Structures are given as C-alpha cells and as structure tokens.
Amino acid sequence: MEPHDDLWVTIMGDHGVGKSSLATVLTTGEFPVLVPTGYFCFSREIVVNDTYVQVGVDEFADDIRYRADASDFYDIDCIVLCFSVDVPGSFDSLLSRWIPLVKEFSPSMPLVVARLKTDLDSPEISNKINDDVYSEIVGLHYEEVQVCEYLTCSALTETGVEGLFQRAAKVGDCFRK
C-alpha cells in the first residue's frame, strides 16, 4: 500500500435528502436511529487505488438563510451533490441553487451527483429518473460545470455508499493533481 493521503469531500443538497444518514453510514457502518441535524464533520480511512486515504466528509448548511462565501470551498477536493426521489424538487434544486453556488465560488470544482434513498425506488421510477438525470448532466457539461460522475446509493441498505465515496475520493484526487 502507498502512504497515507487526505481528501476532503463536502456533501450538499436540500434538507431531507439523506446527507446525514449517508455520512453516518460511511463513517460508522450503521444507519442512524436518530438522524443528526446541523453541521457535522465525519472522517474515515478508505483504500483508493492501493492508497490509504483519510476521507473527511462534511455537510454544507442547507439553511436558506445561510449565505455561502469563498471560505466554504477552501480545501475541498470534491463536492457530492445529493438529491432524493422522496424529496420533491430536490433535483431541480441542484440545478437552480447548488450548482450555481459552486460555480460562483469554485467553478473548477469537480462534482459527483448522487441520487440517495434508492431503496425507495421502484424499477420504473429508477429508470425514468436515471434517464432524466443523465440528460440534465450531459447538458451541464456545456455550462462548464465539472460533473464527473452520477451515482446512486442507499444509506439504509448501505448499497453503493462505499463506492460513492471511493469514486468521490478518486475524482478529488485527480482534481488536486
């Protein structure tokens, strides 16, 4: 194994999409009985490309009264933009609120778009959402936003959680080089 490295990933998205549960499952391996609210930082070591990587994860405040500034994006290696099928408008909010925020303060930041709570999907919903999201993400490349990946996961079943953060770490590592 290669020596230890550190990467910082920030999770953004509307209230209720599952950001806290996602971070809790990554760092503790257990779905939270009580979902934490507020600002939290989590950290866990994972292996990416035969290198131990300490992945720090924080949640970006989704309070509409909070005004972001450039310091919120200092030392971030990758942003995971989250939405969920059970939170109406959360994908549209990525396009209207979260991506413009990133473009304003860190236009070259690599982004991973993640659909959370896939355990709530039916196959018909899942296929339609994936098609719609893929079309939107392809369009984002023309707006000079670096959407590097689109992934799905469920914190409840832990499906795809580890892979999401491994991929975010790889994207963030490439961004730093």
Salt bridges, closest charged atoms under 4 A:
ASP5 OD1 - ARG176 NH2 2.98
ASP6 OD1 - HIS4 ND1 3.54
GLU45 OE2 - HIS4 NE2 3.10
ASP62 OD2 - LYS19 NZ 3.09
ASP63 OD2 - ARG65 NH2 2.52
ASP77 OD2 - ARG176 NH1 3.67
ASP86 OD2 - LYS117 NZ 3.12
GLU104 OE2 - ARG67 NH2 3.17
ASP121 OD2 - ARG115 NH1 1.90
ASP132 OD2 - LYS128 NZ 2.61
GLU149 OE2 - ARG167 NE 2.55
GLU162 OE1 - ARG44 NH1 2.76
ASP173 OD2 - LYS177 NZ 3.24
